[in-house]
Amino acid sequence: AELWASTSLATPIADAERNQVAIELRAGASRRFTDRIDGFIAGGVGLDNGFGIPDWRALAGVRFEVTTGEPQRVIAVTPVVDPRTQDTDGDGIAAASDRCVDQPEDKDGFQDDDGCADAPATIDGRVVDAGGRPIAGATVTIAQLESARAKPIELTSDADGRFTTQLDGGALELTARAGDYKDGAAKLTVAPGTTGAATVTLARAVRAGQLRGQVLAFDGKPLAATITVKGKTTATTATDADGQYTLELPEGAFAVEISSADHVTQKRNVTIKLDGVTVLNVDLRRTK
């Protein structure tokens, strides 16, 4: 289907004094019904009357096309692609010069010398705070610096602050973020087929104070104890092999409970100051 418009201009060659220049505007539409028949309608209006030009006119009709000879035939030709020029694994290397046509092995813009795709590297990492305590739920992003096409990998640390994944070997940059902490970063290089350990340490974004100390038995030996703090916030930690503990706390007053198996639980009150250190050492007596 088509729409069309046209204008015509007529001027006399002889008898100019008896006639005048005429202009007509016509518009119409046509639609093809078969490959040889179409119909049309149109209308015209005289813009400047003269010989042969009415005030207006309407047209309608059918057009027929007559052709001779056999109709042309269109033959579709499918191009033949040389398989040697194809890049079937998408590593940017044509199959003719690709050592491994089914697996991508290009890691740095050049075909690697060690054959097909390298064995993956493994990352075993942790997110901890300044005291070495695990941070759960931290978002860890791993960027592969030697691969412009590889997308960064995003992971979440578990309850022990740990995260693990497999990726292409090479230089890596790790960034971690968590609520109430400043973003942290670490870099390492891991060879393909090996495991690399990484620790990302995050510092608190909010100023805090520190409660630390040591829990001993009456005989002076370190105890495995649990320290529970209640106040503006609630926190729990455990002593290490030397009976020592550390907690980051906001400013304010807190109730501290120190408990250990087969020993009498003690309760103490402490006051934490910003950027200060409060020391609470405790000796626990054995239960009878």
C-alpha positions as CSV (number, residue, x, y, z in Angstrom):
1,A,0.0,0.0,0.0
2,E,1.2,3.5,-0.7
3,L,0.1,7.1,-0.3
4,W,1.1,9.7,-2.9
5,A,0.6,13.4,-3.7
6,S,1.4,15.4,-6.8
7,T,1.0,18.8,-8.3
8,S,0.7,19.8,-12.0
9,L,1.3,23.2,-13.7
10,A,-0.1,24.0,-17.1
11,T,0.5,27.2,-19.1
12,P,-0.7,28.0,-22.7
13,I,1.7,28.3,-25.6
14,A,-0.9,30.0,-27.9
15,D,-4.0,32.1,-27.2
16,A,-2.5,33.3,-24.0
17,E,-5.0,36.1,-23.8
18,R,-7.9,33.6,-23.7
19,N,-6.4,31.3,-21.1
20,Q,-4.4,31.5,-17.9
21,V,-1.8,29.4,-16.1
22,A,-3.5,26.6,-14.2
23,I,-2.2,24.6,-11.1
24,E,-3.8,21.5,-9.6
25,L,-3.1,19.5,-6.5
26,R,-3.8,15.7,-6.4
27,A,-3.5,13.2,-3.6
28,G,-4.4,9.5,-3.5
29,A,-3.7,6.0,-2.3
30,S,-3.2,2.7,-3.9
31,R,-3.0,-0.9,-2.7
32,R,-1.7,-4.0,-4.4
33,F,-4.0,-7.0,-4.4
34,T,-1.9,-9.4,-6.4
35,D,1.5,-9.3,-8.0
36,R,-0.2,-7.7,-11.2
37,I,-3.3,-5.9,-10.0
38,D,-3.7,-2.9,-7.7
39,G,-6.5,-0.4,-7.1
40,F,-6.3,3.3,-6.4
41,I,-8.4,6.3,-5.4
42,A,-7.5,9.9,-5.6
43,G,-8.8,13.4,-5.5
44,G,-7.8,16.7,-7.0
45,V,-8.5,20.4,-6.5
46,G,-7.7,23.3,-8.8
47,L,-5.5,25.9,-7.2
48,D,-5.5,28.3,-10.1
49,N,-8.2,27.6,-12.7
50,G,-7.3,27.5,-16.4
51,F,-7.9,25.4,-19.4
52,G,-8.6,21.8,-18.7
53,I,-8.5,22.2,-14.9
54,P,-11.8,21.8,-13.0
55,D,-12.5,23.1,-9.5
56,W,-12.2,19.5,-8.2
57,R,-12.3,15.9,-9.4
58,A,-12.3,12.4,-7.9
59,L,-10.6,9.3,-9.4
60,A,-10.9,5.6,-8.8
61,G,-9.8,2.6,-10.7
62,V,-7.8,-0.6,-11.1
63,R,-4.4,-1.0,-12.7
64,F,-3.2,-4.1,-14.5
65,E,0.4,-5.0,-15.2
66,V,1.2,-7.1,-18.2
67,T,4.5,-9.0,-18.2
68,T,6.1,-11.2,-20.8
69,G,8.5,-14.1,-20.4
70,E,9.2,-16.3,-17.4
71,P,9.2,-14.7,-14.0
72,Q,12.6,-14.1,-12.5
73,R,13.6,-16.6,-9.8
74,V,15.6,-15.6,-6.8
75,I,18.2,-18.2,-5.7
76,A,19.4,-17.9,-2.1
77,V,23.1,-18.7,-1.7
78,T,24.4,-19.6,1.7
79,P,28.0,-18.5,2.0
80,V,30.5,-21.2,2.8
81,V,32.6,-20.4,5.9
82,D,36.0,-21.9,6.2
83,P,36.0,-23.6,9.6
84,R,39.7,-22.7,10.0
85,T,38.8,-19.0,10.2
86,Q,36.1,-19.5,12.9
87,D,36.6,-18.8,16.6
88,T,34.5,-21.6,18.1
89,D,35.5,-21.1,21.7
90,G,35.4,-17.3,21.7
91,D,38.9,-16.7,22.8
92,G,39.9,-14.4,19.9
93,I,42.1,-17.0,18.2
94,A,41.1,-18.5,14.8
95,A,40.7,-22.3,14.8
96,A,43.5,-22.7,12.3
97,S,46.1,-21.4,14.9
98,D,44.2,-22.3,18.1
99,R,45.8,-25.2,20.0
100,C,42.5,-25.9,21.7
101,V,39.5,-25.0,19.6
102,D,36.9,-26.1,22.2
103,Q,38.1,-24.3,25.3
104,P,39.3,-20.6,25.6
105,E,42.9,-20.3,26.7
106,D,43.6,-16.7,26.0
107,K,44.1,-15.0,29.4
108,D,46.1,-11.9,28.5
109,G,45.5,-11.0,24.8
110,F,48.0,-13.7,23.6
111,Q,47.6,-17.4,23.3
112,D,49.1,-19.1,26.3
113,D,52.0,-21.4,25.9
114,D,50.7,-24.1,28.1
115,G,48.1,-25.5,25.7
116,C,44.4,-25.6,26.5
117,A,42.5,-23.9,29.3
118,D,44.5,-23.8,32.5
119,A,43.3,-25.5,35.6
120,P,41.4,-23.0,37.8
121,A,43.0,-21.3,40.7
122,T,41.3,-21.5,44.2
123,I,40.9,-18.6,46.5
124,D,40.4,-19.3,50.2
125,G,39.9,-16.0,52.1
126,R,38.7,-14.4,55.3
127,V,37.3,-11.0,56.2
128,V,38.3,-9.9,59.7
129,D,38.3,-6.8,61.8
130,A,41.3,-5.0,63.3
131,G,41.3,-7.5,66.2
132,G,41.3,-10.5,63.9
133,R,37.7,-11.4,64.6
134,P,35.6,-12.7,61.7
135,I,33.1,-10.4,60.0
136,A,30.1,-12.3,58.7
137,G,28.0,-11.1,55.7
138,A,30.7,-9.0,54.2
139,T,30.5,-8.5,50.4
140,V,33.8,-9.5,48.7
141,T,34.5,-8.5,45.1
142,I,37.4,-10.2,43.2
143,A,38.8,-8.6,40.1
144,Q,41.0,-10.5,37.7
145,L,43.6,-7.8,36.7
146,E,45.1,-9.7,33.8
147,S,41.9,-10.5,32.1
148,A,40.1,-7.5,30.5
149,R,37.1,-9.6,29.6
150,A,36.5,-11.5,32.9
151,K,33.7,-10.0,35.0
152,P,34.4,-9.4,38.7
153,I,33.2,-12.1,41.0
154,E,31.1,-11.2,44.0
155,L,30.9,-13.3,47.2
156,T,29.6,-13.1,50.7
157,S,31.6,-14.1,53.8
158,D,30.0,-16.8,56.0
159,A,29.6,-16.9,59.8
160,D,33.4,-17.4,60.2
161,G,34.2,-14.6,57.8
162,R,35.3,-17.1,55.2
163,F,34.8,-17.1,51.4
164,T,36.1,-19.4,48.6
165,T,35.8,-19.6,44.9
166,Q,37.6,-20.9,41.8
167,L,38.7,-18.6,38.9
168,D,41.5,-18.0,36.3
169,G,44.9,-17.7,37.8
170,G,47.0,-14.6,37.8
171,A,47.0,-11.2,39.6
172,L,43.9,-10.6,41.6
173,E,42.5,-7.6,43.6
174,L,40.1,-8.3,46.5
175,T,37.8,-5.6,48.0
176,A,35.5,-6.1,50.9
177,R,32.7,-4.0,52.5
178,A,30.5,-4.5,55.5
179,G,28.2,-2.3,57.6
180,D,29.9,-0.2,60.3
181,Y,33.3,-0.8,58.6
182,K,35.5,1.0,56.2
183,D,36.1,-0.8,52.9
184,G,39.3,-2.9,52.8
185,A,41.4,-4.4,50.0
186,A,44.1,-6.9,49.3
187,K,46.1,-8.1,46.3
188,L,47.6,-11.4,45.5
189,T,48.8,-13.6,42.6
190,V,47.7,-17.2,42.4
191,A,49.1,-19.6,39.8
192,P,46.6,-21.8,37.9
193,G,45.9,-25.1,39.7
194,T,47.0,-23.8,43.1
195,T,45.3,-22.3,46.1
196,G,45.9,-18.8,47.4
197,A,45.0,-17.6,50.9
198,A,43.9,-14.0,51.4
199,T,42.8,-12.0,54.4
200,V,41.0,-8.6,54.1
201,T,41.0,-6.5,57.2
202,L,38.3,-3.9,57.8
203,A,38.6,-1.0,60.2
204,R,35.5,0.3,62.0
205,A,34.0,3.3,60.4
206,V,32.6,4.5,63.7
207,R,34.9,5.5,66.5
208,A,35.0,3.0,69.4
209,G,36.8,2.0,72.6
210,Q,38.4,-1.3,73.4
211,L,37.8,-3.8,76.2
212,R,40.5,-6.3,76.7
213,G,42.0,-8.5,79.3
214,Q,43.0,-12.0,80.4
215,V,41.1,-14.8,82.2
216,L,43.1,-17.0,84.5
217,A,42.5,-19.8,87.0
218,F,43.5,-19.3,90.6
219,D,46.7,-21.3,89.8
220,G,47.7,-18.8,87.2
221,K,46.9,-20.9,84.1
222,P,44.9,-19.4,81.2
223,L,41.3,-20.4,80.9
224,A,39.0,-21.0,78.0
225,A,36.2,-18.6,78.9
226,T,33.3,-16.7,77.3
227,I,33.0,-13.0,77.8
228,T,29.5,-11.5,77.3
229,V,29.0,-7.7,77.2
230,K,25.6,-6.0,77.5
231,G,24.8,-2.3,77.2
232,K,24.3,-0.1,74.2
233,T,25.2,-3.2,72.2
234,T,25.5,-6.9,73.0
235,A,28.8,-8.7,72.1
236,T,30.3,-12.0,72.9
237,T,33.8,-13.3,72.4
238,A,36.0,-16.1,73.7
239,T,39.5,-16.1,75.1
240,D,42.4,-17.4,73.0
241,A,45.0,-20.0,74.0
242,D,46.6,-17.5,76.4
243,G,43.3,-16.7,78.0
244,Q,43.3,-13.2,76.4
245,Y,40.3,-11.5,74.8
246,T,39.6,-8.2,73.0
247,L,36.3,-6.4,72.1
248,E,35.6,-3.2,70.2
249,L,32.7,-1.3,71.9
250,P,31.0,2.1,71.6
251,E,31.3,4.6,74.4
252,G,29.2,3.9,77.5
253,A,28.6,1.7,80.5
254,F,28.4,-2.1,80.1
255,A,27.8,-5.2,82.2
256,V,30.4,-7.9,81.6
257,E,29.9,-11.6,82.4
258,I,32.9,-14.0,82.4
259,S,32.1,-17.7,82.4
260,S,34.1,-20.9,82.1
261,A,33.3,-24.5,82.5
262,D,33.8,-25.8,86.1
263,H,34.4,-22.3,87.4
264,V,32.3,-19.7,89.1
265,T,30.9,-17.0,86.8
266,Q,31.9,-13.5,87.6
267,K,30.0,-10.3,86.7
268,R,31.7,-6.9,86.4
269,N,30.7,-3.4,85.3
270,V,33.0,-1.3,83.0
271,T,32.9,2.1,81.3
272,I,34.2,2.4,77.8
273,K,35.6,5.6,76.4
274,L,36.1,6.6,72.8
275,D,39.6,5.7,71.5
276,G,40.4,4.4,75.0
277,V,41.4,1.0,76.3
278,T,39.7,-0.6,79.3
279,V,41.5,-3.5,80.8
280,L,39.6,-6.2,82.7
281,N,41.6,-9.1,84.0
282,V,39.7,-11.8,85.9
283,D,40.7,-14.9,88.0
284,L,38.0,-17.5,88.2
285,R,37.6,-19.9,91.2
286,R,36.7,-23.5,90.5
287,T,33.3,-24.7,91.6
288,K,33.0,-27.1,94.5
